[in-house]
Amino acid sequence: MFGGNKPQSGPGHAQQKTVRLPKQMAIPSYGDVQFLMQEAQKMSGRIVELPFSSADKKTDFVLSVRYEPREIDPDQSMDPEWLLWQYSGGPGKIMWKHPCRDLSLICNLILQAGGGDALQDIIPSSAMMGTGASSDTQANSTGAYNPVATTSGLAPTRMTIPGAPAMPDNATIMFDPPRLGAKATLEGDLNKLQVPNLLQSINLAKMTGRLDIKTKVDACQVFFQEGIPLHCQVADNQGDSALAELITWTSGEFRFWPDEKTNDRTVNKRLDAVLMEGVTLLDQWKYLETAGLKQESCLVRKNAMMSEQELSARLEKGAPLPLEQQIEFYDMVDNRNTLSDLLRKRPMQKTQWVPLLFNLVSCGLVQITDQAPTQNRLARLKSIGVDENQFQSVIKTLTRSETGIFNYYAFIYFLEQEYLRYEYFNLPFSLIVFSLGIRKGGDDSPVVEALQMIAIRRAMQRIGLVKRQIDTLGHYETFDYALLLPNTNAAAAAALANRISDVLREAPLSSDMDSRALALAFGVATVPEDSVDLDRLIQAAKRARDEAKNGKRRVVLARDLALPKDQ
């Protein structure tokens, strides 16, 4: 059928020596295409061809690939150039021509032309993670997803990552389409495809659209234009640092929505530069996790008597970071506060505090522990003759037994005392009023019902793990709750509210409860930022809570309501 003549692959290939592999009677598999590319890479400048037949045996094809040597450095080659020729009894014609290292894209194009099975039946999941590729091609051709062919004449097709299980009906991670009827052309699991490989594959395939990545508690959006990231948003972090933070995510699921666009331009660095920063950040994060780091971990100085000169000498052995920032972070470590406490005092993005803490821990300056090395408070009271039973009985009279937190009037008493401290000593504080409920009918339902008592108690226990000992948690009025945060500004209070929201959503509060349907609304007001009067402070916090109930934000600051101060 080929007439004994090899195909002429265009003017640029006319005089090139060609290596033809034996014809096979089946559509090339992922391994066949990978082998073809490796052979072409070994013989840079020469065309390597693979003849094969279509699935119905009625049409013959020739797949060719060639690496073009670089003029400056012949040992380095550009992206391979792929061509597919079709023969149906007459002269051959070019089906498509594509310069690309993404093998899954090439496989998809071949299957579209040859009428093969679904791509996930062809590409082994091990190859997607690079276990079957050579070291020369892993960085670019492995971990590849199943992108959408954009060659003329090929309709976009929705495909699933090989090896990624289908999303069950009761999956805890849900994605909202950007518009009615929108279909994701790419989906998968970060356990099967790491973020760096995912970003590189989208870049190589020059895809345009929005990438959504979600975990049970976090969400991220990245907009691409022809494979170039334009905007990235992770919580309140955006741009280059958000994209670098995303690379540290090792679990979650993703969807790619084609043709979605944005006017935001927050990513300024090249993708390869951000990937290098992100991979370094990922290594540092894994080191800290191995050392036992959690948000509730306590940070303890290993040597309390160290001079600043010795501290500087130690830090010089770590990763290159501004010395002033490292010393400032080290000064915050007081052997009592947890990591969450420190980040409340000085809010920082993950891309900022991870390198700082990595240096302090890896240089032997700070130790990560589960408990602060302080004596038990009750033990100290007993040493001066305080009856523990009488002490506990006073606490019980102020708390509600079914929830384990202060009752409404006890909380109001402590709130008034904190306000007096402000009046006498000018010490600021924040008030968080929040609501908890369950959406009847699912996470999109507007109907919110009260939680069962067992769920409320477990929620209060989780909040108790992330708040400071000096923070006061109690009931507010009949159905709501409140937190009193001494010496805390609005930004730090909002950070704690977001942390509480994440903790409450990490796992169901009861066996018959879906975390996705948990309804949360936090209102934050601060003295003196929002008001210098106690009654107006309470009203401001309640208005912010109501705004959170009616809007899409879980946490609303009173100062964001655009109301005049003290009104």
C-alpha positions in Angstrom: 0.0 0.0 0.0 3.0 2.3 0.6 4.2 1.6 -3.0 7.7 0.9 -1.8 8.3 4.6 -1.3 8.9 6.3 2.0 6.9 9.5 2.6 8.4 12.8 1.8 8.0 14.7 5.0 8.0 18.2 3.5 10.8 20.4 2.2 12.6 20.5 5.5 12.9 16.7 5.5 13.5 16.0 1.9 17.3 15.5 2.2 17.3 13.9 5.6 18.3 10.3 6.2 15.4 8.3 7.4 15.3 5.3 9.8 12.1 3.2 9.3 11.0 0.8 12.0 9.2 -2.4 11.2 5.5 -2.0 10.4 3.0 -3.0 13.1 -0.6 -4.0 12.5 -2.0 -2.1 15.5 -2.2 1.5 16.6 1.0 2.5 18.5 0.8 2.3 22.3 2.2 4.8 24.7 5.3 2.7 25.0 5.7 2.5 21.2 5.5 6.3 20.9 7.9 6.7 23.8 10.4 4.3 22.2 10.1 6.2 18.9 10.9 9.5 20.6 13.9 8.0 22.4 15.3 6.6 19.2 14.9 10.0 17.5 16.6 11.6 20.4 19.6 9.3 20.0 19.9 10.1 16.3 19.4 13.9 16.5 18.8 15.4 13.0 17.5 12.1 11.5 13.8 11.1 10.8 12.6 8.0 12.6 9.4 6.5 11.2 6.9 3.9 12.4 4.4 2.5 9.9 1.1 1.1 11.3 -2.5 0.2 10.4 -5.7 1.7 11.6 -8.0 -0.2 14.0 -10.2 -1.4 11.1 -7.1 -2.4 9.0 -8.4 -0.3 6.1 -6.0 2.6 6.3 -2.2 2.7 6.7 -0.3 5.5 8.5 3.3 6.5 9.0 4.2 8.3 12.2 7.6 10.2 12.0 9.6 12.2 14.5 12.7 14.2 14.3 14.9 16.2 16.7 16.4 19.3 15.3 19.9 20.1 16.7 20.4 23.6 18.0 22.9 25.7 16.1 24.6 27.0 19.2 24.9 23.7 21.0 24.5 20.6 18.8 24.4 18.4 21.9 21.1 20.1 22.8 17.9 19.6 20.8 14.7 21.4 20.4 11.2 19.9 20.8 10.7 16.9 18.6 8.7 17.5 15.4 5.9 14.9 14.9 4.1 14.2 11.6 1.4 11.7 10.8 0.9 10.6 7.1 -2.2 8.8 6.0 -2.4 6.3 3.0 -5.8 5.2 1.7 -4.8 3.8 -1.7 -3.7 7.0 -3.3 -0.9 9.5 -2.6 -0.2 10.1 1.1 -1.4 13.2 2.9 -0.3 14.8 6.1 -2.9 14.5 8.8 -1.2 16.8 11.3 2.2 18.2 12.2 3.0 19.0 15.8 6.2 20.0 17.7 5.8 18.6 21.2 7.4 16.5 24.0 4.0 15.6 25.5 3.6 11.9 24.5 0.0 11.7 25.8 -1.0 14.5 23.4 0.7 12.6 20.5 -1.0 9.4 21.5 -4.4 11.2 21.6 -3.8 12.6 18.1 -2.9 9.2 16.8 -6.0 7.6 18.3 -8.2 10.4 16.9 -6.9 9.6 13.4 -6.7 5.8 13.7 -10.0 5.1 15.5 -8.4 3.4 18.5 -9.7 2.7 22.0 -9.9 5.3 24.7 -6.6 6.8 25.7 -6.7 5.5 29.3 -6.7 2.0 27.9 -3.5 2.7 26.0 -1.3 4.6 28.4 -0.2 2.8 31.6 -0.6 4.7 34.8 3.0 3.9 35.7 4.2 5.7 32.6 2.2 8.8 33.6 4.4 9.2 36.6 7.7 8.5 34.8 8.4 5.0 36.0 8.8 3.7 32.5 10.6 6.7 30.9 14.3 7.4 30.6 15.9 10.1 32.7 16.3 12.2 29.6 12.5 12.4 29.0 10.9 12.2 32.4 10.9 15.9 33.1 8.9 16.6 30.0 7.1 13.5 28.8 6.1 11.9 32.1 3.4 12.9 34.4 1.5 14.1 31.3 -2.2 14.3 31.4 -4.6 13.7 28.5 -4.8 17.1 26.9 -7.3 18.2 24.3 -6.1 18.1 20.8 -6.3 21.5 19.2 -5.3 20.5 15.7 -7.7 21.5 13.0 -10.4 19.0 12.4 -10.2 17.4 15.9 -13.0 18.1 18.2 -12.2 18.7 21.9 -12.7 15.6 24.0 -13.0 15.1 27.7 -10.5 12.7 29.1 -9.5 11.2 32.5 -6.0 10.8 33.9 -4.9 7.2 33.5 -4.7 5.5 36.9 -6.9 8.1 38.5 -10.1 6.5 40.0 -13.4 7.8 38.9 -14.9 10.3 41.3 -17.5 8.4 43.5 -20.9 9.9 44.1 -20.1 10.6 47.7 -16.8 12.3 47.0 -15.9 15.0 49.5 -14.3 17.3 46.9 -16.8 19.1 44.6 -16.1 21.4 41.7 -18.3 24.2 40.4 -18.3 24.6 36.6 -17.5 28.2 35.6 -20.7 28.4 33.6 -23.7 26.4 32.9 -23.0 23.4 30.7 -19.2 23.8 30.9 -17.2 20.5 30.7 -13.8 19.9 32.2 -11.4 18.6 29.5 -8.9 17.5 32.1 -9.3 15.9 35.5 -7.3 13.9 37.9 -5.7 13.3 41.3 -2.5 14.9 42.7 -1.6 11.6 44.2 -1.3 10.3 40.6 0.0 13.5 38.9 2.2 16.0 40.8 1.6 19.7 40.5 4.9 20.5 38.7 4.2 17.8 36.0 0.6 19.1 35.7 1.7 22.7 35.2 4.5 21.7 32.8 2.1 19.6 30.7 -0.4 22.5 30.4 2.5 24.7 29.4 3.8 22.4 26.7 0.4 21.8 25.2 -0.2 25.5 25.1 -3.7 25.2 26.7 -5.9 28.2 27.4 -8.4 28.0 30.3 -8.7 27.8 34.1 -7.2 25.1 36.3 -9.1 24.4 39.5 -7.3 22.4 42.3 -9.1 21.5 45.5 -8.4 19.7 48.7 -10.9 19.1 51.5 -10.0 22.5 53.0 -8.1 24.5 50.3 -8.8 25.7 46.8 -6.7 27.2 44.0 -7.3 28.7 40.6 -4.8 29.2 37.8 -5.6 30.9 34.5 -3.6 30.0 31.4 -3.2 31.7 28.0 -1.5 29.5 25.5 0.1 27.5 28.3 1.4 30.6 30.1 0.1 31.2 33.6 -1.4 34.6 34.0 -3.2 34.6 37.4 -3.0 32.3 40.4 -5.1 32.6 43.6 -4.7 30.5 46.8 -6.9 31.9 49.6 -5.7 35.5 50.1 -2.4 34.8 48.3 -2.0 35.5 44.6 0.6 35.8 41.9 4.0 34.2 41.8 4.0 33.3 45.5 0.6 31.6 45.3 1.8 29.5 42.3 5.0 28.5 44.3 2.8 27.6 47.3 0.6 25.5 45.0 3.6 23.3 44.1 3.8 22.2 47.8 0.4 20.6 47.5 0.7 16.8 47.4 -2.9 15.8 47.6 -6.2 17.0 46.1 -8.0 16.8 42.8 -8.0 19.0 39.7 -10.2 20.1 36.8 -9.2 22.1 33.7 -12.0 24.2 32.1 -11.0 25.3 28.6 -11.4 28.8 27.2 -11.9 30.5 30.6 -10.2 33.9 30.7 -9.5 36.6 33.2 -8.3 40.2 33.2 -6.1 39.7 36.2 -2.3 39.5 35.6 -0.6 38.5 38.9 1.9 36.0 37.7 5.0 37.8 36.4 7.7 35.2 36.5 8.4 32.5 33.9 6.9 29.1 34.8 10.3 27.4 34.9 11.5 30.0 37.4 8.4 29.6 39.6 8.8 25.8 39.4 12.3 26.0 40.7 11.2 28.1 43.7 8.2 25.9 44.3 10.3 22.6 44.3 12.7 24.1 46.8 9.8 25.2 48.9 8.3 21.7 48.6 11.6 20.1 49.8 11.7 22.4 52.8 8.0 21.7 53.7 8.6 18.0 53.5 11.6 18.4 55.9 9.4 20.2 58.4 6.6 17.7 58.1 9.1 14.9 58.8 10.2 16.8 61.8 6.6 16.7 63.1 5.4 20.2 62.2 1.7 20.9 62.5 -0.2 24.2 63.0 -0.6 23.3 66.7 3.1 22.4 67.2 5.0 24.4 69.8 8.3 26.0 68.7 11.1 25.9 71.4 14.5 27.4 71.3 17.3 24.8 71.8 19.7 27.4 73.4 18.1 30.3 75.2 21.5 31.9 76.0 22.7 32.2 72.4 24.3 35.5 71.4 23.2 37.4 68.3 26.7 36.8 66.8 26.5 33.1 67.3 22.9 33.1 65.9 24.1 34.8 62.8 26.9 32.4 62.3 24.5 29.4 62.6 22.1 30.9 60.1 24.8 31.4 57.5 24.9 27.7 57.1 21.2 27.6 56.0 19.4 28.6 52.9 20.2 32.1 51.6 17.6 34.4 53.3 17.8 37.9 54.6 19.4 37.7 58.1 17.1 40.3 59.6 13.9 38.3 58.7 15.4 35.2 60.2 16.4 36.9 63.5 13.0 38.6 63.7 11.2 35.2 63.3 13.6 33.6 65.9 12.8 36.4 68.4 9.1 35.5 68.1 9.8 31.9 69.3 9.1 32.1 73.1 8.8 28.4 74.0 5.1 28.8 74.7 3.3 29.8 71.5 2.4 27.4 68.7 3.1 27.9 65.0 -0.5 29.0 64.6 -0.1 31.6 67.4 3.1 33.0 65.8 1.4 33.4 62.4 -1.5 35.2 64.1 0.9 37.6 65.7 2.6 38.2 62.4 0.6 36.9 59.4 2.8 35.6 56.6 2.3 33.6 53.5 3.5 30.0 53.4 6.1 30.9 50.9 7.5 33.3 53.5 7.5 31.4 56.8 8.4 27.9 55.5 12.0 28.9 54.4 12.4 30.9 57.7 11.4 28.0 59.9 13.3 25.5 57.7 16.5 27.4 58.4 15.9 27.7 62.2 15.1 24.0 62.5 17.8 22.7 60.1 20.4 24.9 61.7 19.6 23.4 65.1 18.2 26.6 66.6 14.6 25.6 67.1 12.9 22.4 68.0 9.4 21.3 67.0 7.4 19.7 69.9 3.8 18.7 70.6 3.7 20.4 74.0 5.2 23.6 75.5 7.7 22.8 78.3 5.7 24.7 80.9 4.4 23.4 84.2 0.8 22.5 84.7 -1.2 25.5 85.8 -3.2 23.5 88.3 -0.1 22.0 89.7 1.3 25.4 90.5 -2.0 26.4 92.1 -2.0 23.3 94.3 1.5 24.1 95.4 0.2 27.3 97.1 -2.7 25.4 98.7 -5.6 26.0 96.2 -8.2 23.2 96.3 -8.4 21.8 92.8 -12.0 20.6 93.3 -13.2 24.0 94.4 -11.4 25.6 91.5 -13.1 23.3 89.0 -16.5 23.8 90.6 -16.2 27.6 89.9 -15.4 26.8 86.2 -18.4 24.5 86.0 -20.8 27.2 87.2 -19.7 29.4 84.3 -19.9 26.8 81.5 -22.6 24.8 79.8 -22.1 21.1 80.4 -23.4 20.0 77.0 -20.9 22.1 75.1 -18.1 22.6 77.6 -17.7 26.4 76.9 -18.7 29.5 78.8 -22.3 30.4 78.9 -23.5 33.6 77.4 -23.5 35.8 80.5 -20.1 34.5 81.6 -18.8 35.4 78.2 -20.3 38.9 78.4 -18.6 39.3 81.8 -15.2 38.5 80.4 -15.8 40.7 77.4 -16.6 43.6 79.7 -13.4 43.0 81.7 -11.4 43.0 78.5 -13.0 46.3 77.5 -12.0 47.8 80.9 -8.4 46.7 80.2 -8.6 48.7 77.0 -9.9 51.8 78.8 -7.3 51.6 81.5 -4.3 50.3 79.6 -5.2 50.9 76.0 -4.8 47.2 75.2 -6.6 46.3 71.9 -8.7 43.2 71.4 -10.9 41.5 68.9 -14.4 40.0 69.1 -15.5 37.2 66.7 -19.2 36.4 66.6 -19.9 33.3 64.5 -22.7 30.9 63.5 -22.5 27.1 62.9 -25.2 25.1 61.1 -25.8 22.4 58.5 -27.4 23.1 55.1 -30.5 20.9 54.7 -30.5 19.3 51.3 -26.7 19.7 50.6 -23.9 22.3 50.4 -25.8 24.5 48.0 -29.1 24.6 49.9 -30.2 28.0 51.3 -31.9 26.3 54.3 -29.6 26.1 57.4 -30.5 24.1 60.4 -28.9 23.9 63.9 -26.2 21.3 64.5 -26.8 18.3 66.8 -25.4 18.8 70.3 -22.7 16.1 69.7 -21.5 18.0 66.6 -21.5 21.3 68.5 -19.4 19.8 71.3 -16.9 18.3 68.9 -16.7 21.6 67.0 -15.9 23.5 70.3 -13.2 20.9 71.1 -11.5 21.5 67.8 -11.7 25.3 68.2 -10.1 24.8 71.7 -7.1 23.1 70.0 -6.3 26.1 67.8 -7.1 29.1 70.0 -4.7 30.4 72.6 -5.2 29.7 76.3 -5.9 33.4 76.9 -8.7 33.5 74.3 -12.2 33.1 75.6 -14.7 30.9 73.8 -18.4 31.0 74.8 -22.0 31.0 73.7 -23.4 34.2 72.2 -27.1 34.8 72.7 -29.2 31.7 72.0 -27.8 30.0 68.9 -24.5 31.7 68.1 -20.9 31.6 69.6 -18.2 34.1 70.2 -14.4 34.3 70.7 -12.7 37.1 72.7 -9.1 37.6 71.6 -7.0 39.8 73.8 -4.2 42.0 72.2 -5.3 40.9 68.7 -5.8 43.1 65.7 -8.4 42.5 62.9 -5.9 40.7 60.5 -4.8 38.2 63.1 -8.4 37.6 64.2 -9.4 36.9 60.6 -6.5 34.5 60.2 -7.8 32.6 63.3 -11.3 32.5 61.9 -10.1 31.1 58.6 -8.1 28.5 60.5 -11.1 27.5 62.6 -13.1 27.1 59.4 -10.5 24.8 57.9 -10.3 22.7 61.1 -14.1 22.3 61.3 -14.2 21.1 57.7 -11.3 18.7 57.9 -13.5 15.8 59.0 -17.3 15.3 59.7 -18.4 16.4 63.2 -20.7 13.4 63.4 -21.1 10.1 61.6 -24.2 11.2 59.7 -22.9 14.6 58.7 -21.4 15.8 55.4 -18.6 18.4 56.0 -19.5 19.9 52.6 -22.9 21.0 54.0 -21.4 22.8 57.0 -22.5 26.4 57.1 -20.0 28.9 58.7 -20.2 32.6 59.1 -17.7 34.7 61.1 -18.0 38.4 61.9 -14.9 40.2 63.2 -14.8 43.6 65.0 -11.8 45.1 66.9 -11.2 47.8 69.5 -10.2 50.4 68.7 -10.0 49.8 64.9 -13.8 49.5 64.5 -15.2 51.1 67.6 -14.2 52.4 71.0 -17.6 51.7 72.6 -18.4 48.2 73.7 -22.1 48.2 72.6 -21.1 49.4 69.1 -18.3 46.9 68.9 -20.8 44.1 69.5 -23.2 45.4 66.9 -20.4 45.7 64.4 -19.4 42.1 64.9 -23.0 41.0 64.5 -23.4 43.0 61.3 -20.3 41.4 59.9 -21.6 38.0 60.8 -24.9 38.7 59.1 -23.0 39.8 56.0 -21.0 36.5 56.0 -24.3 34.6 56.2 -25.8 36.4 53.2 -22.6 36.6 51.1 -20.1 34.1 49.8 -17.3 34.9 52.3 -17.0 32.9 55.4 -15.1 35.6 57.3 -16.2 39.3 57.1 -14.4 42.1 58.9 -16.5 45.0 60.3 -14.2 47.5 58.6 -15.0 46.0 55.2 -18.7 46.9 55.5 -18.0 50.5 54.5 -19.8 51.9 57.6 -18.7 55.1 59.3 -16.7 54.4 62.5 -18.8 54.1 65.6 -22.0 54.1 63.6 
